[in-house]
Amino acid sequence: MEPKISVITVNLNNPDGLEKTIGSIISQTFQNYEIIVIDGGSTQASIDIIMKYKKAIKYWVSEKDTGIYHAMNKGILKAVGEYCFFLNSGDFLANEHVLKTIFDQNPNEDILFGNLFVTLKGKIVGRVHGKKTISFADIYANAIKHQASFIKRDVFEKFGLYNQKRKIIADWEFIIKTLGFGNITYRYVDVFITYF
């Protein structure tokens, strides 16, 4: 049976990006997901987008937070899916078959990860590829990007949430703690998952 995916989207005053992100989720051929939107107290334009897609969104909140990792943690605490996937506003899935491609293989690893496109002003400026076998040096070099990773929710239950004291590297720290030292399982899928 295919697992349920909790897609967690963090937003702050990016209504166009939020709509693009949600649109890429609801167009997926894989349908066993929930959308969670954690908004940091945006102006009305972002709320209007949330209202537009309210039927597709399982949970949303709009309130001040202390930063992106606080918002991501709030999403994790509301998630019920087997895997959490962080697709923040402005980021979008590479095509409508991404989730199906990943989860048709009936994975059971703690972390699944793939490739991502890096974009700037709508143009691809880089490509980040994962590796089938990763070393601690790869983990330390930040080879696994959270924008292209699906993390089992029970990994957060076992190891704790993102460190909210970090402003920009809590996801990297989490991967070092779990995959580098925690001996959890992983699988690389050679698929482009996200435009970041």
C-alpha positions as CSV (number, residue, x, y, z in Angstrom):
1,M,0.0,0.0,0.0
2,E,1.3,3.4,-0.9
3,P,2.3,5.7,2.0
4,K,0.7,9.0,2.7
5,I,2.8,12.1,2.1
6,S,2.6,15.2,4.2
7,V,3.6,18.1,2.0
8,I,4.5,21.0,4.2
9,T,4.7,24.5,2.7
10,V,6.1,27.5,4.5
11,N,5.1,30.9,3.2
12,L,5.5,34.6,4.0
13,N,4.1,37.2,1.7
14,N,4.7,35.2,-1.5
15,P,1.2,34.7,-2.9
16,D,2.4,34.0,-6.5
17,G,5.0,31.5,-5.3
18,L,2.5,29.9,-3.0
19,E,0.0,29.4,-5.8
20,K,2.7,27.9,-8.1
21,T,3.7,25.5,-5.3
22,I,0.2,24.4,-4.5
23,G,-0.6,24.0,-8.2
24,S,2.3,21.6,-8.6
25,I,1.1,19.5,-5.8
26,I,-2.6,19.2,-6.8
27,S,-1.6,18.3,-10.4
28,Q,0.2,15.2,-9.2
29,T,-1.0,11.8,-10.5
30,F,-0.2,10.4,-7.0
31,Q,-3.0,11.4,-4.8
32,N,-2.2,10.0,-1.3
33,Y,-1.0,13.3,0.2
34,E,-2.0,16.1,2.5
35,I,-1.1,19.7,2.1
36,I,-0.1,21.7,5.2
37,V,0.5,25.4,4.8
38,I,2.3,27.3,7.6
39,D,2.1,31.0,6.9
40,G,4.1,33.4,8.9
41,G,1.4,36.1,9.2
42,S,1.3,37.3,5.6
43,T,-0.8,40.1,4.2
44,Q,-4.2,39.4,2.6
45,A,-2.9,38.3,-0.8
46,S,-1.4,35.1,0.6
47,I,-4.5,34.4,2.6
48,D,-6.5,34.8,-0.6
49,I,-4.5,32.1,-2.2
50,I,-5.0,29.8,0.8
51,M,-8.7,30.4,0.6
52,K,-8.7,29.7,-3.2
53,Y,-7.3,26.3,-2.5
54,K,-8.9,25.6,0.9
55,K,-10.5,22.4,-0.3
56,A,-7.1,20.9,-1.2
57,I,-5.4,22.0,2.0
58,K,-5.7,19.7,5.0
59,Y,-4.4,22.3,7.5
60,W,-3.3,25.9,7.5
61,V,-2.4,28.6,9.9
62,S,-1.3,32.2,9.5
63,E,0.6,33.6,12.5
64,K,4.0,35.0,13.4
65,D,6.8,32.5,13.9
66,T,10.5,32.8,14.8
67,G,11.8,31.7,11.4
68,I,11.6,29.0,8.7
69,Y,12.6,26.1,11.0
70,H,10.0,27.1,13.6
71,A,7.4,27.1,10.8
72,M,8.6,23.7,9.4
73,N,8.4,22.2,12.9
74,K,4.8,23.5,13.3
75,G,4.1,21.6,10.0
76,I,5.7,18.4,11.2
77,L,3.6,18.5,14.4
78,K,0.4,18.7,12.3
79,A,1.5,16.0,9.8
80,V,-0.2,12.6,9.8
81,G,1.6,11.2,6.7
82,E,4.3,8.5,6.8
83,Y,6.7,10.8,5.1
84,C,7.2,14.6,5.4
85,F,8.2,16.6,2.4
86,F,9.0,20.3,2.5
87,L,8.0,22.3,-0.6
88,N,8.1,25.9,0.4
89,S,6.4,28.7,-1.5
90,G,8.0,29.4,-4.8
91,D,9.4,25.9,-5.1
92,F,7.5,23.4,-7.2
93,L,7.6,19.8,-8.3
94,A,9.5,19.0,-11.5
95,N,6.5,17.4,-13.2
96,E,3.1,15.8,-12.4
97,H,4.5,12.3,-12.0
98,V,7.2,13.0,-9.4
99,L,5.4,11.6,-6.4
100,K,4.2,8.6,-8.3
101,T,7.7,7.8,-9.6
102,I,9.1,8.0,-6.0
103,F,6.4,6.0,-4.2
104,D,5.4,3.5,-6.9
105,Q,8.6,1.7,-5.9
106,N,7.1,0.9,-2.4
107,P,10.0,2.4,-0.5
108,N,10.4,1.9,3.2
109,E,13.7,3.7,3.9
110,D,13.8,6.5,6.5
111,I,14.9,9.1,4.0
112,L,14.3,9.2,0.2
113,F,16.1,11.8,-1.8
114,G,16.7,12.8,-5.4
115,N,17.8,15.6,-7.6
116,L,16.8,19.2,-7.8
117,F,17.0,22.1,-10.2
118,V,18.3,25.4,-8.9
119,T,16.5,28.3,-10.5
120,L,17.0,32.1,-10.5
121,K,14.4,34.4,-12.0
122,G,12.7,31.5,-13.8
123,K,15.9,30.1,-15.3
124,I,17.8,26.9,-14.3
125,V,21.2,28.0,-13.0
126,G,22.3,24.7,-11.5
127,R,21.5,21.0,-11.0
128,V,22.1,19.1,-7.8
129,H,22.4,15.3,-8.2
130,G,22.3,12.9,-5.3
131,K,24.3,9.7,-5.1
132,K,23.3,6.1,-4.7
133,T,25.9,5.5,-2.0
134,I,26.8,8.4,0.3
135,S,29.7,8.9,2.7
136,F,29.9,11.0,5.8
137,A,31.9,13.5,3.7
138,D,28.9,13.7,1.3
139,I,26.5,14.3,4.2
140,Y,28.9,16.9,5.6
141,A,29.1,18.6,2.2
142,N,25.3,19.0,2.3
143,A,24.8,16.6,-0.6
144,I,21.2,15.8,0.5
145,K,18.9,18.8,0.1
146,H,15.7,19.0,2.1
147,Q,13.8,20.4,-0.9
148,A,14.4,17.0,-2.7
149,S,14.0,14.7,0.4
150,F,11.2,12.8,1.9
151,I,11.7,12.1,5.6
152,K,9.7,9.6,7.6
153,R,7.8,11.4,10.3
154,D,8.9,8.9,12.9
155,V,12.5,10.0,12.3
156,F,11.5,13.4,13.7
157,E,9.8,11.6,16.6
158,K,13.0,9.6,17.3
159,F,15.6,12.4,16.8
160,G,13.6,15.5,17.5
161,L,12.6,18.4,15.3
162,Y,14.7,21.0,13.5
163,N,16.9,23.2,15.8
164,Q,15.1,26.5,15.8
165,K,18.2,28.3,17.1
166,R,19.7,27.9,13.6
167,K,18.7,30.4,11.0
168,I,19.8,28.7,7.8
169,I,21.5,25.3,8.5
170,A,19.1,23.3,10.8
171,D,18.2,21.0,7.9
172,W,21.9,20.2,7.3
173,E,22.4,19.7,11.0
174,F,19.4,17.3,11.1
175,I,20.8,15.2,8.3
176,I,24.2,15.0,10.0
177,K,22.5,13.9,13.2
178,T,20.2,11.3,11.6
179,L,22.0,10.0,8.6
180,G,25.6,10.7,9.6
181,F,25.4,9.5,13.2
182,G,22.0,8.0,13.6
183,N,22.4,5.0,11.3
184,I,19.0,5.5,9.6
185,T,18.2,4.0,6.2
186,Y,18.1,5.9,2.9
187,R,17.5,5.5,-0.8
188,Y,18.5,7.7,-3.6
189,V,16.1,7.9,-6.5
190,D,17.6,9.3,-9.7
191,V,14.8,11.7,-10.4
192,F,14.5,15.5,-10.5
193,I,12.1,16.2,-7.8
194,T,12.0,20.0,-7.3
195,Y,12.6,23.3,-8.9
196,F,14.2,25.3,-6.1
